[in-house]
Amino acid sequence: MESIKEIFKIGYGPSSSHTMGPALASQIFLTKNPNASSYKCILYGSLALTGKGHLTDYIIKKTFQERPIEIVFDYDKVYKYHPNALKFFAYDQKKNLLDEWLVFSVGGGSLKELNEDRKTFDKSIYPHYKMNEILAYTASNKLNLAEYVLKYEKEDLLTYLKDILQQMQKTINQGLIAEGILPGGLNVKRKAHILYQEYLKNPLIENQIYAYALATSEENASGNLVVTAPTCGSCGVLPAVLFALKKQNQISDERLLEALMIAGLIGNLAKTNASISGAEVGCQGEVGVACSMAAAAVCYLNGGSNEEIEYAAEIALEHHLGMTCDPVDGLVQIPCIERNAIAAIEAYNVAHYAKLAGSLHNITLDSVLEVMKETGKDLHTKYRETSTGGLALHKRT
């Protein structure tokens, strides 16, 4: 597996696969072809169907700046490798083709080329690919999961994660004070500020988690700076529980960093063995995985063993299996924002349940990840971030 830095990336919302990934791809192609006279980019599958709502065409044009680029939406062609495909073309002054590149935005801002192995990455550093392998290794070497991460990551990981936590906190703070209507035309009102006022009146941790999750998700929906965890669409879950617990239980930054490592490890396993792309497996791969990551982090902060942490992660993901991705108007707002808040509370509760129930259980996280992958493939395409079915067709008029 690759570094958990690839799970936590700072970037602009509203979508890691639809904005961050295409922006990176645009930069790469532009760097390779700086002297072309004109360019074209064809968006396929989910990138075409929800590209307008996710600002895909906007971010590509912004990346190419003043250079002429034509954006084409191909709603019909879908690649089996991954539904988030885009193809770039570079031309000279006589419209002769200089270069072309087919690339896939596979979730979390990561890119892959056609038929590239999804389990291997250019910067793989972990020797294990399954949670059961990690549990066996940590047991024989007497390591907790945070120590396991530090054993294989580079020395600068802690510095990197400190920046991640700082941005998570900054995003929450900005979201809590912001008011008004979210952009996009659905007239969705920001609620984080309202819920935070309720928390100040009645300081229950549940109220705090709701407010924090909404704050981050609303910032994402506004196209502001967030941290993928593991995606932009699910970015509100993990920060909400981490910073609520920090305030409620006076948790040190050192412990918070360790919890973040464990959350990243769970996200890494999901990305490697299944998917964190709503266009590929539905929202179970985004909010479901985010809930799993958060539950594991909370369980660790509650003193959970490696086995109890695995159990918490398994429960959280198991009960998101089959969750569709059907955003109204292709915007990362309905039902995405509320899903982050509900999943954050579920992660908090699941972690407590795992500790109470103990680590003995029949279904493993590895098994649930495999089922999530299978379920995602079986989901009809209208329920996989295409906005052609489900809730996307039932908005109030």
N, C-alpha and C positions, 0 to 999 in steps of 0.2 A: 504494500500500500504506500501511497505517497504521504507527504507531510500533512499534518492537520492544518497547516497554514492555508491549504487549498480549500478547506471547509469554511474558514473564517476569512472573508475578504471585505474590505471597505470599498463601497462604491455607491453609485446613485441608483435609486429605485426607478421604476417599480418592480423590475423583474431581472433576476440574475441571468436567466436563460435568454430572455428577449431583449435586454438592453446591455448588460455587462458583457455577455458572450459575444454578441454581434459587434459591440464597440471594440473589443479586443481583436476580433477577426479583421475588422476594418483597418485597424492600426497595423496589423501584420501584413495585410495585402498592400496597403499603401506604402509601407516601408520597402516592400519588395519591388514595387512598381512606382517609384516616385516621379518618373518623367513621362508617364502616360498622358495623353491629351484628354481622354475621357474614360469613364468607368460605368459599369452596370452591376447591379446586385439583384439577383432573383431570390425571393423568399418563398420557401415551400412549406407545406403542411401547417403545423401550428403557428410557425412564425408568420405565415401569410394570414391565417384566419384571425389571429388575435394580435397581429403586429401593430395595428393602429392604436388599439387600446393600451398596449404595452409600450408604445413609443419606439418600436423597433426602427421604423423608417426615419424617425426624428434623430435617433442616436447615431445612425449610420451617416446621415447627411452632416450632422454636427462633427463627427470624427473626420470626415473628408473635407470639412471646412468649405473653402471657396471652390474646390475642385468639382467639375461637373460630374455628377453621378445620377444615373437613372435607377429608380427602385421599381421593381416589378413584383407584383403579388401573384404567385401561382397557387391557387386554392386547391387544385386537383392532384397534383403530383405529391406523393408521400413516399419517402424512402423507408424501407424496412429497418435499416440500421438504426435510425432515430428520426422522429417526426420534425425535429427542429433543424432543418437544413437550409443553408444559404450558399449561393454560388456567385463568386465575383468574376468580373471580366475587366480586362484593361485593354485599351485601344490606342493606336497612334492617330496622328492627324487625318490619315486617310481611312480611318475606321478599320484598319487591319488589326486582327486580334494579336495582342502581345503576350497575354497570360490569362489563365483562368484557374480558379481554385474552388473546389467543393469542400465545405467544412460544416461540422455539426456542433450546435451549442447544446451540450448534453446535461446541463444543470449546474447551478452554483457558479456560473461564469466560466466553466471549463469548456475546452474545445477538443474535438476529435475529428480525424479524417475517416473517410469511408472504409469500413471493415477493420479499422484499428481495434486492437484488443481493448476491451472496456475494463479489464481487470488490471492491466499494467499501465503505468504512467512513466513519463520521462524521468521523473525524480522519485521513483519508488525507494523507500528507505526501511519500511517494515517487512520483516521476513514472513509474517503471518497474515493470512487472509480471512480467517474465520475466528469468531469469538471463542469457540471451544478450544481452538489452538492457543489463543492468548491466555485463557483461563488455566490451561494445563501448564503453559510455560511460566506464568506468574506464580502458580502454586509450587512448582518444583524449584523456583529460584527465590521464593519468598519475597515477591514484589507486589505492591499494590498497583492499581492501573495507572495512577499518575507517575509512579516510578518507572513503569514500563514505557510510557510515552517518552519520558526524559532520557531513557536509555538509548533510544534510537533517533531522537530528534537532535538537531544541531543546537549549539550553545545559545544561539540568538532567539530561540523559541520564546523564552520568558519575556524578552524585550518586545517581541512581536505581539504576544498575547496581552501585554500591558497596554499597548496601543489599541488593541481590539476592545478590551474592557473600557478604556477611556472613551472610545467612540460610541460604544453601547450606552454608556452613561450619558454622554452628550446628547445622543439621539432621544433618549427618554426625557431628559430635561427640556429639550426643545419641543417635543411633542406634548408635554404636560401644560405648557403655557400657550400653545397655539390654539386658535379658535377659528370658526368659520366653516366654509363649505369646501370639500375636497374637489380638485379639478377633474374634468372628464364628462360632466353633463348628467350624472346620476343624482346630483344634489345631496350627496351623503354628507351629513354634518359630523364634524369632529366631536368625539365624545370623551376623549381622554381627560381633558380639562375638567369636564363635569364630574366624571367618576373620581378624579383625584380630590375634588372638593368634598365629595362624599366620604372619601377615605380620611380626610383631615377631620371631619366631624365624627366619624366612627372608624377608628384606626385598626380595622381588621385586616389581616394579611391578604385575605381574599380580595378585598376592595383594592388593596395596593397592587396586587398582581394584575387584576383587570385593567387598572389605570395605566400601568407600565406597558402592558402588552399592546393596548390600544395606541398609546403614545408612539411607540416604535412603528407599528403597522400603518398608522396614519401619516407619519413622516415618509414612510416608504411609498405610500399611495400618492404623495405629493411630489415624488421624484427627488426627494432629499437624500442626504447621506445616511447610509445604514450599514450594518454588518450582516453578511449572509450567514445564516445559521439554521439549516445549511443553505437556504436560498433567500432571496429578497422577500418572496411571498410568504415565507414562514419566519421572518426575521424577528418577530415580536415575542415568540414563546420563551426562548432561553434567557434573554436579558431580563424579562419580567420576573422570573423566579429567582435568578441569581441576585439581582439587586434588591428585591423585596426581602429575601432571606438575609442579605448582608445588613440591611437596616434593622430588621426585626431581631436578629440574633447576634449583632455586632461581629460578623464574620470578617476575618482579616483578608487583605488583598491576596496574600500568599495562598490561603485556602481557596479563594475564589479562582485564582489562576489554575490551581490543581483541578477544580471542578470543571473548568473550561476545557482542560486537556482531555478529561474523560468524556465530556460531551462531544468533543472533536473526534475522539476515537470511535464513538458510536456512529457519528455521521460518516466517518470514513468507511466503516464496514458497510453501511447502507449504500454508499456511492459505489463501492467496489463490487459488492455482491448482488446489488439490485439496481436502484436508480433513485436520484433525488430530483428528477424532472417530472413536473406535472403533466407535460406533454407526452411523456412516455408511460407513466404508471398512475396518473391521477394525483390527487392531493394527498393520498397516503404517503407518497414519496417526498412531500414537502412538509405539510403540517404534521403528518404522522411521524415522520423521522425527527422533526424538531421536538415533538412531544417526547419521543424516545430519548433523545439527547438530553433534554431538560430533566426528565425523570431520573436518568442515570446520574446527572450532576447533583441533583437534590439528595438522592440516596447516599452519595458519597459524603456530602456535607452533613448528613444525618448520622454518619459513622458506619455506613453500610460496608459489608465485605465485598470483595470482587464478585462473588456469586450473587449476592443480593442486588448489586448494581446491575448485573446482567439480567436478573429477573425483572427489575424495574423497567429497564429498557425494553425487554420483551413484552411485558404487559402493555406498556404505552403504545407500542407499535401494533400489537395484536388487535387492539380495540379501535384501530383506525383502518384496518384492512378494508379495502373496497371503497374508500372515500373518493368521490369523484372530484374532478377539477372542471368546473363549469361556470367561470366568472361572467357575470352580467356585463354585456357590452365589451368583453375582453379587458376590462379594467381590474386591477388588483385591489378590489374594494368589497364587492358583495359576491360571495360570502366570506372572502379571504380575511378581512380584518377581524370580524367576530370569531372566526375559527381560531385565530391566534390567541385571543383572550381565553376562550374555552379550553383550548389545548394546554395553555399555561397552567390553569387551575387543575386540569386532569393530571398533568405531570407532577404537580405538588402533592396531590392526593395519592397518586400511584406510588410515589417514593415511600410514603408512610405505610401504605399497604404492603409493599414488598418487605419492609423491615418487620412488620407485625407477622406476616405470613411465613417468613423465613425463606431460604433460598431453594428449598426443595420444590421442583415443579416439573411437569412432563414435557412442555413445549420450550424449545430453546430459541434464543434470538436468531441464531443461524437459520433455524427452520422458518421463523416468521419472515425473515428477509427473503428467503426463497419463495414463500407463498406470496409475498407482496409483489415480487417480480412476475410470478405467474398470473396473479390477479390483474396486475396492470396490463399485461398482454391481452387478457380476456375482456377487459373493459372496452365497450364500444368507443370508437374514436370520438363520438360526440360528447363523451364524458372525460376526455383527456385534453383539456386546455385548448379546445377549438371553439368554444362558445356556440356550438350548434345544437345543444340539447340540455336537458336538465334544468337547473335553476336559471341558466342564461336565457331561457325562453319564457320565463315566468315572472318577469319584473312587473311591478305595479305601473300602470299607465295613467 
